[in-house]
Amino acid sequence: MTCTKRQIQILLQYAKTHGQEVAAAKAGISLRTARKYLKNGGQVAVNSTRSWRTHKDAFDQVWDEVESMLAHDPGLQAKTIMQVLIDRDESFHWEQLRTLQRRVRRWRALQGPEQEVMFKQLHLPGAQGQSDWTHCEELGVTVAASPFPHMLFHFMLPYSRWETAYISHSESFDELVSGYTRAIAELGAVPAEHRTDNLGAAVDSHGDRPVFTERWESVLAHYGARPSRNNPGESHENGSVEKSHHLLKSALDQALRVRGSREFRSVPEYEKFLRKVLDQRNRGRKQRMAEEMAVMKEPPERGWNDPVEERVVVNAFSLISVSKALYSVPSRLIGQELRALVYPEVVRLFLGGTLVMELPRQAPGAKRINYRHLVSQLVRKPGAFAGYVFRDDLFPTTTFRKAYDALMVWRKERADKEYLSVLHHAAMSGEADTEAALSALLEAGKPPLLSAVKELTDVKHATVPEVHIPAPDLCSYDELLSLLPRAHKEVSQ
């Protein structure tokens, strides 16, 4: 027992004129404690650490062998070693396991291998955002009386711990972009760096060194943020959001318990519940959040996937220029003004309110010439092919280029016309089949003429046999009806 200074003063004072029992009673302490204090002049002697064993160590005789096993493989557990000893010697038993565990733990501390050290990171305001997905099946949420398996896209700021989350059903690129852009819009600011793990939606893992995909880099470049990732297999390097997964799901579980039900009538109702929990968790983070908002930059006025609208006119070459890139379009649109909606990855063309076509977006200065838009006109004007500025774009694959070269050797003056006929056949009947036919002809050393290509690609349909179905004889039906009254009478008897 530890006594106060006042109790010790009373004890020493009364001990001068009274016995130990009276002095202890006056001080309000036990007689045994009083004797300890009186013996040491008001101080209690500190017990020295016991240096002797109270019983013989059962592992003394085999400890050298145990040490050898641990030195060979430090990953061995005390339970495994205990089982080896029990199998070999009946004098060992499982009641001795704790003693062995203490000795193994001491060996690891004194002679074992070095352990991995976690280095606490200094988080600066506005320096980084982190995101990751977390599965939520353990919450047991049901929607309209049916299980609702889902994930949460979880975004947070390591410095202030501000967080948000959105329901997600896959770890795809679209879900990643949607989650990130929604989080930035809700936050109203952009952290200088955004960290993810090595998820396939953002990182190309093929090759010796994982690299970010161009699509993910373009998203972050639009917002003026740098991408970063943790090393493969080192999820703790994205540790702030990893730890927040557990804390958020624990908070959701507690809120569901308070609610008294895990059933929701609809997904929007569950989303409303999720937002309420997130708002409650973010209330205590306002001060540090204000520090972050003061140093983070504002997001761009236009979202990454918001289109830029342009007005373009199809010229006489059946071409349009959109964002400094050239595209071919069907010749029937020549002279028409089109409305182009330019997205990060596609260009959608509208004539009035009608969607005319969708094209993969090209970089400024690049071009996309589709031979299907031009070949019917070139068949009528084969002389234009030789000097056409985009002639190389009218060879869909190297096989078509080899076929043209073979035609030039076969008969140069007819090569252009013959090739354009083959190309027109590919546009009408299928490029893959035409390419296969060209490849077969080239391997056989035959000229890739249209007639030969058609012979290989035209499918001869089998003759449909004539089927004759005679008219049914209704007399047999009348005869059957006449038998019904007799059959009914026999059944009733």
Secondary structure, 3 states (H helix, E strand, C coil): CCCCHHHHHHHHHHHCCCCHHHHHHHHCCCHHHHHHHHHCCCCCCCCCCCCCCCCCCCCCCCHHHHHHHHHHCCCCCHHHHHHHHHHHCCCCCHHHHHHHHHHHHHHHHHHCCCCCCCCCCCCCCCCEEEEEEEECHHHCCEECCEECCCEEEEEECCCCCCEEEEEECCCCHHHHHHHHHHHHHHHCCECCEEEECCCCCCEECCCCCCEECHHHHHHHHHHCCEEEECCCCCHHHHHHHHHHHHHHHHHHHHHHHHHCCCEECCHHHHHHHHHHHHHHHHHHHHHHHHHHHHHCECCCCCCCCCCEEEEEECCCCCEEEECCEEEECCHHHCCCEEEEEECCCEEEEEECCEEEEEEECCCCCCEECCHHHCHHHHHHCHHHCCCCCCHHHHCCCHHHHHHHHHHHHHCHHHHHHHHHHHHHHHHHHCHHHHHHHHHHHHHCCCCCCHHHHHHHHCCCCCCCCCCCCCCCCHHHHHHHHHHHHHHHHHHHC
